[in-house]
Amino acid sequence: MGLTTGRIKLGQYLFLRYGGKIVFFAQFVPVLRTLAGPFAGANLMPWRNFIFANAVSSCVWAMSYGYAAYWVGGEFERLQGRLVLPLVFIAVIALIAGALFVRQREAQLITEAERAMPGSLELR
């Protein structure tokens, strides 16, 4: 699966440093929404921080998606023809840019995680 000790330590480091932000923004990405809980647990995120971030992000997600659906519902017929291709193009470009960013920064982030958390992995 490609999991190395460095990548596991990187996950622990990122959840230690940015755990609440990761859980908050994962709520807005369908696959990450499902995986945020198991990843937070596997990376030893404190459960109180997870519960708070998950509750706040769930409320924001529900309100924003509800409002967007209400607004777009009235404009759907007008928007669907003109915006589908540009939105798909933007989504594909964003995914490629995100993958390239992660690939380029992975070694740097693993080094940073090793500096912040020296030694062997912390497992419970």
C-alpha positions in Angstrom: 0.0 0.0 0.0 3.0 2.3 0.1 2.9 3.0 3.8 6.4 3.6 5.1 7.5 4.5 8.6 8.0 8.0 7.3 4.5 8.3 5.9 2.9 7.0 9.1 5.0 9.4 11.2 4.0 12.2 8.7 0.3 11.4 9.3 0.7 11.5 13.1 2.6 14.8 12.8 0.0 16.4 10.6 -2.9 15.3 12.8 -1.0 16.5 15.9 -0.4 19.9 14.3 -3.4 20.4 12.0 -5.9 17.7 13.2 -8.9 20.1 13.7 -8.3 21.8 10.3 -8.0 18.4 8.6 -11.2 17.1 10.1 -13.0 20.4 9.3 -12.1 20.5 5.6 -12.5 16.8 5.1 -16.2 17.3 5.8 -16.5 19.0 2.4 -14.9 16.2 0.4 -17.1 13.1 0.1 -14.4 10.4 0.4 -12.4 12.2 3.0 -15.6 12.8 5.1 -15.8 9.0 5.5 -12.1 8.5 6.2 -11.6 11.4 8.6 -12.6 9.5 11.7 -10.5 6.4 11.1 -7.5 8.5 10.1 -7.9 10.7 13.2 -8.0 7.7 15.4 -5.1 5.9 13.7 -3.0 9.1 14.0 -3.8 9.5 17.7 -5.8 12.7 17.5 -7.3 13.6 20.9 -11.0 12.6 20.8 -12.2 15.9 22.3 -10.6 17.8 19.5 -12.0 15.4 16.9 -15.6 15.7 18.3 -15.4 19.5 18.4 -14.0 19.8 14.9 -16.4 17.2 13.5 -19.5 18.9 15.1 -18.6 22.4 13.9 -17.7 21.2 10.4 -20.9 19.1 10.1 -23.0 22.2 11.0 -21.1 24.4 8.5 -21.4 21.7 5.9 -25.1 21.2 6.3 -25.8 25.0 6.3 -23.6 25.7 3.2 -24.8 22.8 1.2 -28.4 23.5 2.1 -28.1 27.1 1.1 -26.2 26.2 -2.1 -28.9 23.7 -3.1 -31.6 26.2 -2.5 -29.9 28.9 -4.5 -28.7 26.6 -7.3 -32.1 24.9 -7.5 -33.7 28.0 -8.9 -30.9 28.6 -11.4 -30.3 25.0 -12.4 -31.7 25.1 -15.9 -29.8 28.2 -16.8 -26.5 27.0 -15.2 -26.3 23.4 -16.3 -25.6 24.1 -20.0 -23.0 26.7 -19.7 -21.0 25.8 -16.5 -20.7 22.0 -16.6 -17.6 21.8 -18.8 -15.7 24.7 -17.2 -16.5 23.3 -13.7 -15.3 19.8 -14.7 -12.1 21.4 -16.2 -11.5 23.4 -13.0 -12.0 20.3 -10.8 -9.6 18.2 -12.9 -7.0 20.9 -12.8 -7.4 21.3 -9.0 -7.0 17.6 -8.4 -3.8 17.4 -10.6 -2.4 20.5 -8.9 -3.1 19.0 -5.4 -1.5 15.7 -6.3 1.6 17.5 -7.7 1.8 19.7 -4.6 1.6 16.7 -2.2 4.2 14.7 -4.3 6.7 17.6 -4.3 6.3 18.4 -0.6 6.1 14.8 0.8 9.9 14.4 1.4 10.1 17.8 3.0 7.1 17.1 5.2 8.4 13.7 6.3 11.7 15.4 7.3 9.8 18.0 9.3 7.7 15.3 11.0 10.9 13.4 11.9 12.4 16.6 13.4 9.2 17.2 15.4 8.8 13.6 16.5 12.2 11.9 16.7 12.5 8.3 17.4 10.3 5.3 16.7 6.5 5.5 16.0 4.1 6.1 18.9 1.6 3.3 18.9 -1.1 2.7 21.4 
